[in-house]
Amino acid sequence: MPVMKGLLAPQNTFLDTIATRFDGTHSNFILANAQMSKGFPIVYCSDGFCELTGFSRAEVMQKSCACKFLYGPETSESIIFSIDEALEERKEFKDEIMFYKKTAVLFWCLLDIVPIKNEKGDVVLFLASFKDITDTKAKTIQDDKKEDRRRGRVKTGSPFSSARLRSSTVLYHISGHLHSREKSKSKIKLNKNVFGDLPALPEYKVADAKKSKFILLHYSTFKAGWDWLILLATFYVAVTVPYNVCFIGDDDDLTRTTTVSDIAVEILFIIDIVFNFRTTYVSKSGQVIFDARQICIHYLTTWFIIDLVAALPFDLLYAFKVSVVHLLKTVRLLRLLRLLQKMDRYSQHSTVVLTLLMSMFALLAHWMACIWYIIGKMEMEANAYNWDIGWLHELGKRLESPYYAIGGVNGTVSGPAIRSVYIASLYFTLSSLTSVGFGNVSANTDIEKIFSICVMLIGALMHALVFGNVTAIIQRMYSRWSQYHTRTKDLKDFIRVHHLPQSLKQRMLEYFQTTWSVNNGIDCNELLKDFPDELRSDITMHLNKEILELSLFASASRGCLRSLSLHIKTSFCAPGEYLLRQGDALQAIFFVCSGSMEVLKDGMVLAILGKGDLIGANLSLDDRVIKTNADVKALTYCDLQCVNLRGLYEVLDLYPEYSHRFVQDIQQDLTYNLREGHETHVILYTHLPNSLYNECTVGTVRQEGQESVEKARGEKL
């Protein structure tokens, strides 16, 4: 089903292209709004920038693109002034500067700020890239020292500077090591406690079935492949045995051409008997039986006799000149009864059922062709001297190869080749099974006419059975396609009856076509409503595990997550569609699974959101009505997971021990806060004086980093 191109505003496409292209290369960059002179807030930051600095995207968004949160005591005041001047004058800037990570680790950075203009020539964005040059800088310093030492012009540095350099190096390595350890520990804990493969029953009630290594599972891949091989061998027997009995008879030359393949089939049937003595089965109570003794008894009392008769090596009788070997081989057709046993397994796949039905129809036509030839041959041999109206005589005359009587005995010689006779016989039976025939090969005698009547009756039954099932299978295969066209027609009729404008019509059709391509017309809520709550909770936890794995829900109990998962719905947003409008009452918290979105206010871009971002507002257990402060619009096709606020409050009321923790954590995990009045606090925080900002932020981080160093040293000692 075709997916429409979508409605994309030129500037939005431009912004999304920059974000996607740079982020795909794991570059360290940020995008800032150049149209807001108050701090030039960051509207997008790459994953590489978050990894480099240690700050999460939620902590960086809406901060000043001057990145004052990275400043510290060693940051040059002159470079800070140059950065502010370049931003105010909207010009390029490139220089080396010393920044501090969230863990108070010092690193050298090559900062490159480039203004980006739109099609009108106005600067709308700042693109700031950050390159870690700490290793390069350290190597350069070492090379300079070696050069100075070689020339004898090395100057002794102050003890304070040397000690500070050593402390910074130790802090860099230890803090990074501790940070990676804590990150891996928290991740492992989350995976084990929340989304691990927990047993459905306590461990002491779960025991693996004890079975021998020589026991085959009836549902294993090997057994399924082996059954298909036996099925092909069975069809080979069903085709060759009637043909050899009717058309070849006692002709030794023709018999020897199939001897090798017949022996190979006999070997397969014998091996299959051995496998069946070691293959599990399902008892009447639904339990899988692994006990070898019970398997043997079950097989001996069910299919063993039929399999044994079909596997008897009748080809050995050729050595004793036995003339009825072909007739004895007809007992192998009993293997077809085994096909009925496995029809339930094959019926799960429409293509397999369709193939089997057509094969059975062709096999029936083959058997009828063999009988049709025997009827003509027996009548001709019984009346060799005065018989010339049978279908074989008519065929011989048309092919200019008539049959001649043998003097003194009942029999004939000459006549058409066996190949031509078989093709004509198969042609007659197929035309009789599917229609009323065409008359070029017709029944002339009474016996031939009676047989033709029987073939037509069987053909009517097979036509109803086979082709009726074929029609049902094809309809089932294309049921979704038919449903899609029905829904599309209903939608177009609705648009025509209500005279909707062209723009709204295009948006409706685009949304319908795209959502159908995503979920194939399946309504998950309707599908799961008949399942019990326990099973539905497990299913919804699996479907929504991407959002439930956020650190926001790390402290929630499993019961809380199960209840919460029932209130998470999947949503979709097409390009150009608004997810939220400014002033709307917030109904849900949104998690972006894929695609890109932008936050707009008064026509200006405040943020660009991508995969993994959380959109919503800080919650209050008392004030539960939240008005949004900006518009949220889709740049590309976006898949979203929505946590319904009403359901969320119900779950928090049921789990009060987690509710207060959730209210505190969501403020740090939101990529963009849509609550009215929140942007005022962000702007004030962004525009703190440098001295006060460094005192509040960097000082706190430095203290935390020093505590980490002291703790690491204590552990080492």
Secondary structure, DSSP 8 states (H G I E B T S, - for coil): ---------HHHHHHHHHHHHHHHTT--EEEEESS-TTT-BEEEE-HHHHHHH---HHHHTTSBTT-GGG--TTS-HHHHHHHHHHHHHT--EEEEEEEE-TT--EEEEEEEEEEEE-TTS-EEEEEEEEEE-HHHHHHHHHHHHHHHHHHT------HHHHHHHHHHHHHHHHHHHHHHHHHHHHHHHHHHHTTS---SS-GGG-------TT-B-TTSHHHHHHHHHHHHHHHHHHHHHHHIIIIITT-HHHHHTTHHHHHHHHHHHHHHHHHHTTB-EE-TTS-EE--HHHHHHHHHTTTHHHHHHHTS-GGGGGGGT-TTHHHHGGGGGGGHHHHHHTHHHHTT-HHHHHHHHHHHHHHHHHHHHHHHHHHHHHHHHHTSSS---SHHHHHHHHTT--EEE-TTSS-EEE-S-HHHHHHHHHHHHHHHHHSS--SSS---SHHHHHHHHHHHHHHHHHIIIIIHHHHHHHHHHTHHHHHHHHHHHHHHHHHHHHT--HHHHHHHHHHHHHHHHHHTT--HHHHHTTS-HHHHHHHHHHHTHHHHTSGGGTTS-HHHHHHHHTTEEEEEE-TT-EEE-TT-B--EEEEEEES-EEEEETTEEEEEE-TT-EEE----SS----BBSSEEEESS-EEEEEEEHHHHHHHHHH-HHHHHHHHHHHHHH-SEE-BTTHHHHHHHHHT--HHHHIIIIIHHHHHHHHHHHHHHHHHH-
